[in-house]
Amino acid sequence: MGDISGVGSKILKIPAEFSNDAVAEKVADIPFIGAPQSRTIYNLDTSTHNIDFSTHIRVPNDIIFNNAGDLLVSDSFQGAIFRIKKAATCGESCLVETVSHDSLLATPGFPSFGANGIALNNDESELFIANTGDDRILKLDLQGSEGISVFAESINGADGVAFDKQGNLWVTANQADKLIALNSEGRVIAKLGDFLGMRNNGSVRGLLFPASLEIVGNTIYVSNMAQVATPAMGDEPEEKVTRYTLSKIWAPLLLSGALF
């Protein structure tokens, strides 16, 4: 997210077995394509209103490789999904393609991040995208003509996403301090975790603004970002965090589908 700090937004790579003196290598600059077109909202009383978006910065957020070695990238402010083909080996000739630039990938909500976490389904025909400010999970058809659609609603601060081997989609809800599992129809089938207060050493008990997640075997690892998302007032628990943590959730029955 280099535009935020004035150094330009780009994709970098670094050797997996890096040392303290390792230098990150640029793969590609994120293109500036601006905000998507306005979104029309249809109300229950049959009226409509339009939401207009604007941005002056590029905010790449999550990345994921497909089996072909292409890198998919979400951009939270431009409302876009980009693709870099053969990102690990394209060298200095890496091209960035726009896969989708859609108002559903932007947000007028809070926190003000649109397209955030991304995950591919098992056959890589669909990309699932968390829209944090809209509290939604979106589904992007990568093979046909269905485009982008809403998969699930009302996940408070949908952030990181990951599929388990049963095909369930796990989502970190950063505003609810929970980890939520959705089935193939987008229905909630499990809710784990909560914020349980602070330890004396300045670390979190439980989950606090959970952001990214990874599933390894029967264990789910979740980063406690503890991000202060509102103006500092001194009474937010995130403001009291001095030691940042990862949470480990052992959930063999959930991940095997035994409880569903």
C-alpha positions as CSV (number, residue, x, y, z in Angstrom):
1,M,0.0,0.0,0.0
2,G,2.8,2.3,-0.9
3,D,0.6,5.2,-2.0
4,I,-0.4,5.7,1.6
5,S,3.2,6.4,2.6
6,G,4.2,8.1,-0.6
7,V,6.5,5.4,-2.1
8,G,4.0,4.0,-4.7
9,S,1.8,0.9,-4.5
10,K,3.4,-2.2,-5.9
11,I,3.8,-6.0,-5.6
12,L,7.1,-7.1,-4.2
13,K,8.7,-10.6,-3.7
14,I,11.3,-11.8,-1.3
15,P,13.0,-15.2,-1.0
16,A,11.1,-17.5,1.4
17,E,14.3,-18.3,3.3
18,F,15.1,-14.6,3.7
19,S,17.7,-13.2,6.1
20,N,17.9,-9.8,7.8
21,D,19.8,-8.3,4.9
22,A,17.4,-9.5,2.2
23,V,16.1,-6.9,-0.3
24,A,12.6,-7.1,-1.7
25,E,12.4,-7.2,-5.5
26,K,9.6,-5.4,-7.4
27,V,7.3,-7.5,-9.5
28,A,5.0,-4.8,-10.8
29,D,3.5,-1.5,-10.0
30,I,-0.3,-1.4,-9.3
31,P,-1.9,0.6,-12.1
32,F,-4.1,3.5,-11.3
33,I,-7.5,3.0,-12.9
34,G,-9.5,5.1,-10.5
35,A,-12.7,4.3,-8.7
36,P,-15.5,2.2,-10.3
37,Q,-18.7,3.7,-11.7
38,S,-21.5,4.6,-9.3
39,R,-23.7,1.9,-7.7
40,T,-27.5,2.1,-7.8
41,I,-29.2,0.9,-4.6
42,Y,-32.8,-0.4,-4.9
43,N,-34.9,0.3,-1.7
44,L,-37.8,-1.7,-0.4
45,D,-40.2,1.2,-1.2
46,T,-39.1,0.9,-4.9
47,S,-37.1,4.1,-4.7
48,T,-33.4,4.2,-5.7
49,H,-30.3,6.2,-4.9
50,N,-26.8,6.3,-6.3
51,I,-23.5,5.9,-4.6
52,D,-20.5,7.6,-6.2
53,F,-17.0,6.5,-5.5
54,S,-13.7,8.4,-5.8
55,T,-10.1,7.6,-4.9
56,H,-6.6,9.1,-5.4
57,I,-4.6,6.1,-4.2
58,R,-4.0,2.5,-5.1
59,V,-4.6,0.1,-2.1
60,P,-3.5,-3.5,-3.0
61,N,-4.6,-5.6,-0.1
62,D,-4.7,-9.4,-0.5
63,I,-2.9,-11.7,-3.0
64,I,-3.3,-15.4,-4.0
65,F,-1.7,-17.6,-6.6
66,N,-3.7,-19.9,-8.8
67,N,-2.4,-23.3,-10.0
68,A,-1.1,-21.7,-13.2
69,G,1.2,-19.4,-11.3
70,D,-0.8,-16.3,-11.9
71,L,-1.2,-13.9,-9.0
72,L,-4.6,-12.3,-8.2
73,V,-4.6,-9.0,-6.3
74,S,-7.5,-7.2,-4.6
75,D,-7.5,-3.3,-4.5
76,S,-9.6,-2.0,-1.7
77,F,-10.0,1.6,-2.8
78,Q,-10.1,1.2,-6.6
79,G,-12.7,-1.5,-6.3
80,A,-10.7,-3.9,-8.5
81,I,-9.2,-7.4,-9.0
82,F,-5.9,-7.5,-10.9
83,R,-4.0,-10.4,-12.4
84,I,-0.2,-10.8,-12.9
85,K,0.5,-13.8,-15.1
86,K,3.4,-16.0,-14.0
87,A,4.2,-13.5,-11.3
88,A,7.1,-15.6,-9.9
89,T,9.0,-15.8,-13.2
90,C,7.8,-12.9,-15.3
91,G,10.9,-10.8,-14.3
92,E,10.9,-7.2,-15.5
93,S,8.2,-7.9,-18.1
94,C,5.3,-8.5,-15.7
95,L,2.0,-7.1,-17.0
96,V,-0.9,-6.3,-14.7
97,E,-4.4,-7.1,-16.1
98,T,-7.7,-5.8,-14.7
99,V,-9.9,-8.8,-14.1
100,S,-12.8,-6.9,-12.6
101,H,-13.5,-3.2,-11.8
102,D,-16.9,-3.0,-10.3
103,S,-18.8,-0.9,-7.8
104,L,-19.6,-4.0,-5.7
105,L,-15.8,-4.1,-5.0
106,A,-15.8,-0.6,-3.5
107,T,-17.6,0.6,-0.4
108,P,-19.2,3.7,1.2
109,G,-19.2,1.8,4.6
110,F,-17.0,1.3,7.6
111,P,-14.1,0.3,7.8
112,S,-13.6,2.0,4.4
113,F,-12.0,-0.9,2.7
114,G,-13.8,-2.5,-0.2
115,A,-12.3,-5.6,-1.9
116,N,-10.1,-7.2,0.8
117,G,-9.5,-10.9,1.4
118,I,-9.7,-13.2,-1.7
119,A,-9.9,-17.0,-2.1
120,L,-10.3,-19.4,-5.0
121,N,-12.7,-22.3,-4.9
122,N,-11.4,-25.8,-5.4
123,D,-11.6,-25.8,-9.2
124,E,-10.6,-22.2,-9.5
125,S,-13.7,-21.3,-11.5
126,E,-14.8,-18.7,-8.9
127,L,-13.0,-16.1,-6.8
128,F,-14.6,-15.2,-3.5
129,I,-13.9,-11.6,-2.2
130,A,-14.5,-10.0,1.2
131,N,-15.9,-6.5,1.0
132,T,-15.1,-5.2,4.5
133,G,-17.1,-2.0,4.5
134,D,-20.2,-3.6,3.0
135,D,-20.1,-6.6,5.3
136,R,-20.3,-8.9,2.3
137,I,-18.7,-11.8,0.6
138,L,-18.8,-11.5,-3.2
139,K,-18.4,-14.2,-5.9
140,L,-16.6,-13.5,-9.2
141,D,-17.1,-15.9,-12.1
142,L,-13.7,-16.4,-13.7
143,Q,-14.8,-18.7,-16.5
144,G,-18.3,-17.7,-17.7
145,S,-20.3,-14.6,-18.1
146,E,-22.0,-14.3,-14.8
147,G,-19.7,-11.6,-13.5
148,I,-19.7,-10.6,-9.9
149,S,-22.5,-11.3,-7.4
150,V,-23.3,-11.2,-3.7
151,F,-22.6,-14.5,-2.0
152,A,-23.3,-13.6,1.7
153,E,-24.4,-10.6,3.7
154,S,-24.1,-9.1,7.2
155,I,-20.7,-10.4,8.1
156,N,-19.5,-7.5,10.3
157,G,-16.2,-6.4,8.8
158,A,-15.5,-9.3,6.5
159,D,-11.8,-9.4,6.1
160,G,-9.7,-12.5,5.4
161,V,-11.1,-15.6,3.7
162,A,-10.0,-19.1,3.2
163,F,-11.5,-22.4,2.0
164,D,-11.2,-25.6,4.0
165,K,-10.9,-29.1,2.3
166,Q,-14.7,-29.6,2.8
167,G,-15.4,-26.5,0.6
168,N,-16.6,-24.3,3.4
169,L,-15.5,-20.7,3.4
170,W,-14.0,-19.3,6.6
171,V,-14.2,-15.5,7.1
172,T,-12.6,-13.3,9.8
173,A,-15.2,-10.7,10.9
174,N,-12.9,-7.9,12.1
175,Q,-15.7,-5.8,13.7
176,A,-17.4,-8.7,15.4
177,D,-14.1,-10.3,16.6
178,K,-15.2,-13.6,15.3
179,L,-14.3,-16.3,12.8
180,I,-17.3,-17.4,10.7
181,A,-17.8,-20.4,8.4
182,L,-20.1,-20.4,5.4
183,N,-21.3,-23.4,3.5
184,S,-21.6,-23.6,-0.3
185,E,-24.9,-21.6,-0.2
186,G,-23.4,-18.8,1.8
187,R,-25.2,-19.7,5.0
188,V,-23.4,-19.4,8.4
189,I,-22.7,-22.9,9.8
190,A,-20.2,-22.0,12.6
191,K,-19.0,-19.0,14.7
192,L,-15.8,-19.2,16.7
193,G,-14.0,-16.8,19.0
194,D,-14.7,-13.5,20.7
195,F,-12.8,-10.7,22.4
196,L,-12.1,-11.8,26.0
197,G,-10.2,-8.8,27.3
198,M,-6.6,-7.9,27.7
199,R,-3.7,-9.6,29.4
200,N,-1.3,-7.8,31.7
201,N,1.5,-7.9,29.1
202,G,-0.6,-5.9,26.6
203,S,-1.7,-8.8,24.5
204,V,-5.2,-9.9,23.5
205,R,-7.2,-12.7,25.0
206,G,-9.2,-14.2,22.1
207,L,-9.7,-12.2,19.0
208,L,-9.5,-8.5,18.4
209,F,-9.9,-7.1,14.9
210,P,-9.0,-10.5,13.3
211,A,-7.7,-9.9,9.8
212,S,-5.9,-12.7,7.9
213,L,-6.3,-16.4,8.4
214,E,-4.6,-19.6,7.2
215,I,-5.8,-23.2,7.6
216,V,-3.1,-25.8,8.2
217,G,-4.3,-29.3,8.8
218,N,-6.8,-29.1,11.6
219,T,-5.6,-25.7,12.8
220,I,-6.8,-22.2,11.9
221,Y,-4.3,-19.4,12.4
222,V,-5.7,-15.9,12.8
223,S,-3.8,-12.6,13.0
224,N,-5.1,-10.2,15.7
225,M,-4.5,-6.9,13.8
226,A,-6.0,-4.9,16.7
227,Q,-6.4,-1.9,14.3
228,V,-7.7,1.3,15.7
229,A,-10.3,2.1,13.1
230,T,-11.8,5.2,14.8
231,P,-10.2,8.4,16.0
232,A,-8.2,7.6,19.2
233,M,-10.3,8.3,22.2
234,G,-8.5,6.3,24.8
235,D,-11.3,3.9,25.6
236,E,-10.9,1.5,22.6
237,P,-9.3,-1.9,23.5
238,E,-7.2,-1.7,20.3
239,E,-5.5,1.4,21.8
240,K,-4.3,-0.7,24.8
241,V,-2.5,-3.4,22.7
242,T,1.3,-3.3,23.0
243,R,2.0,-6.9,22.1
244,Y,0.5,-8.2,18.8
245,T,-0.4,-11.9,18.5
246,L,-1.6,-14.7,16.3
247,S,-4.4,-16.9,17.6
248,K,-4.4,-20.7,17.0
249,I,-7.8,-22.4,16.8
250,W,-7.8,-26.2,16.8
251,A,-11.0,-27.3,15.1
252,P,-10.6,-30.9,13.7
253,L,-14.3,-31.7,13.8
254,L,-15.3,-28.5,12.1
255,L,-12.7,-28.7,9.4
256,S,-13.6,-32.4,8.7
257,G,-17.2,-31.6,8.3
258,A,-18.2,-33.9,11.2
259,L,-20.4,-31.3,12.9
260,F,-22.1,-30.0,9.7
